[in-house]
Amino acid sequence: MKIRLASPVLMPDSIVDGEGIRAVLWTQGCLHKCPGCQNPQTHSFDDGFLIDIEEVKEQIDALEGQDGITFSGGDPFYQVEECIEIAKYIKSKKMNIWCYTGFTFEQLLIMTRSNKKLLELLNTIDVLVDGKFILEEKSFDVIFRGSKNQRILDIKKSLSLKKACEVSKYKNKEEVVIKKEYVFV
């Protein structure tokens, strides 16, 4: 199986795409096309790189010092089956998964009625950052998000309760405590 990615390699050592030090998998393809998107080059479904998932797994095996992996893009929910296979592999390596999507949790729940694979992918994710980027709500005062409307969700709790459950420590930038071991001088 192959996946279309915006970059042929995982980007390691990110500190802005979720908590801790993370590798980022940039999926290619997005219909949201949010004005002001930081990654407009990831919108086309024809661009990017078609990569064998086994190559992605090899890259995951080669990672060192990463707390988890973040799916971003593009929108990972446009390549559900491919992301499920990669996510299951990540979980077998005992790493956590953050995922960014332009869909809201509520939209995804409705979509799972006709596509059970969406639910399978959601069940592999630990933290979901949901909602389109809205340029008018862009803010530097929200952590791990681009605009104030986006939410950082505990996906396991959200699925269990069938309602969006935000991770409270990420609601305000000031509430997040930076671990000393992640500060570089």
N, C-alpha and C positions, 0 to 999 in steps of 0.2 A: 504494500500500500504506500502511496505517496501523498505528501501534504505540500500545499503551495505556501511558501513562506516569503516574507519581505526581505529576509536576510538568510543566507545559506548556513549561518552559524548562530548558535545561541550566544546572546550577549551576557557575559558573566559580570559579576561585581556591581550590579545596580543597587543603589540605596534609595531610589525614588519610586520604584515599581512594587512597593509592598514592604512589609516589615523585615528587617534584617538585610543580609547580603544575598542577593538573588540573581539567578540567571533568567533572562527573558527570551521567550519564544515569540517572535513577531510573525503572526499569521498575515496572509495576504488576502484581501478581499473584504469590502465593507459597503453595504448599501446605505448606511446612515448618512455618510458624507456631511458630517457636522461642520458648519462654517467655523473656521478657526482651528480645526483639528490639527494637532501637532504632527500627525503622520499622514498627510494627504496622499503620499506616494503609496500607501498601503490599500487604497480604495479599489483599484482595478482588480478584477478577478483573473485577468490575463497576464499581468506583470509578475514580478518576483521570480522565485526559484522553485521548481518542482523537485522536492527532496524525498528520497526514500526514508520511511520512518525508521528503518534500521540504522540509518546514518544519524538520525536525531538521537536514538538510544545510545549510540556510541559516543556522541558528544556529551550526553548526560553522564555516562560512565566516566568520562574524562574530567568532569567538573571537580574542583577542590574548593573547600571553604565556603560553599553556598548553603544558605539556610533553607532555600526552597526555589521553586521555579514559578515564574509569572507568565501566563498566557495573555498576550496583548495583540495589537494589530493596527489595522484590520479589525475584524471581529471574529474571535475563535468560534462563535456559535454558527458561523457559516461553513465550518469544516468539522462537524460534530464527530463523525466516526473516526476521523484521523486524530482529533484531539483526545477522544476517549482512549484510543490505543496508547498514545503518549502519556496521558494522565495515569493510566493503570501502571505503566512502567515506572513513572515518577514515584507513585505510591509504594511500589515494591522496593524502592530505594529509600523509603522512610523520609521522604521530603514532603513539605507542604506545598500547596498550590494556591496561588492567587490568580484570579481571572478578571480581566476588564472586558466589559461589553457595553454596547450602546443600548441594548434592550434593558428594560426594567425587570426586576424579579417577577413582578406581576404578569408582564407580557410573556416571560419565559414559562411561567406556570400554565398559562392558557395554551401556549404552543406545545407543551408536553402532552396535551390531550390527543393531539394528532401525530406527534413524533416522540415516542418513548425514549429515543436515543438522547434527546435533550435532557431528560431526567437522569439518564445514566451518566452523562457528563457532569451535570450539577452535583451528583452524589460523589464525584471524585474531587470536587473543589472544596477548599477550606474557607476561603474568603472571596466573595464576589464584589467587585466594584461595578455598580450598575448605573445605567442611564446615559443618555447622549451628553456629549459636551455641549454646553450652551454658552456661547461667547459672551452674552450679556451677564452671565453669572460667573464668569471667570474670576478666580480668586487665588491669591498666593497665601491666604490664611487657612486653607483647607489642606490637610496632609493626605498624600497619596491620591489626590483627585485634581481635576482641572477646573471644575466648576461646582458651585455650591449645591446644585440639585443632585449631584451624584452621591451615592451612598456606599458605605463600606459595610457589607453584610456578612454576618456569621451564617454561612449557607446551610450548615447542618441544622442549626436551630430554626432558621427560616423555613426549611423544608418540613421539619417536624411540626412546627406550629402553623404552616401554610400561610405565613405572613412574613413580610420583610422585617428582620431583626438586625438593627444596626449594631456594630461593635462600638460601644460607647467611648472607649478610649481614643477613637479616631475622629470623633465628631468635631473636636476643636484642636487645632495645632498645639495650643499651649498645654493640653493634657498629656501629650505623648512624651515619655521620658526616653531619652537616647541612652542606650547602653554604652558604658565606657569603652568596651572592647571594640566598638564600631567607630570610634573617633580616631581619625588619622591626622597626624601633625607633620 
